[in-house]
Amino acid sequence: MSREGKHRFLKKLGSFLLLLFSAVAIYLFVCFYNPQDPAEEPLPQELHGASPAVVLSSEDELPRVISDFPVPVLCSWGDVSLKLIAGSSYDTAFENGFARVLALRYLYGTTEVDVYSIYPARAVSILGRADYHMSVAPSPLLAGWSSVRMENSTSIRIHIQTDSGLYAVIVPKTALGLLSEIVRPLQLTTYSSDS
């Protein structure tokens, strides 16, 4: 290769490397620096003091528990495919106060389905790891939100994090083929005792 050919090759290589470096720099800038209007940032969620635990003895008590919960609750409201069989609302230590958890257990046919609503939304540590790992399998929408799917040897957990709360659904792996059908009736619900 002649000296002129080497010079042309090095010039093209330099241009390519500069272009590649610029693309990586722009990508990193977009990924790590995502400016937001301060008005769009969610307000920090304050922790509440502890309150007495409530155990649901029937589905009729669900409206009262929902109205007392600080954020919308993930639940099935009036859909016969999911039958509420147990539930409890309780506080658990988090940061320098308490997080509120509403745990509902449904039956879908003979499959038990656990549904959790957690306040504040940042309380991801309450979900725990329980040897779950991220799944590459597609995850269904949960209450209209894209969910994160995790699995362990016995169960599948999908969860979403909104501006107001953290929500999770756990089903046994034996119900894998029914996952989308099971979560379809679950919606974020509020209830006012005045209505």
Buried (B, 14 or more C-beta within 10 A) or exposed (E): EEEEEEEEEEEEEEEEEEEEEEEEEEEEEEEEEEEEEEEEEEEEBEBBEEEEEBEBEEBEBBBBBBBBBBBBBBBBBEEEEBBBEBBBBBBEEBEEEBBBBBBBBBBBEEBBBBBBBBBBBBBEEBBEEEEBEEBEEEBBEBBEEEBBBBBBEEBBBBBBBBEBBBBBBBBEEEBEEBBEBBBBBBBBBEBEEEE
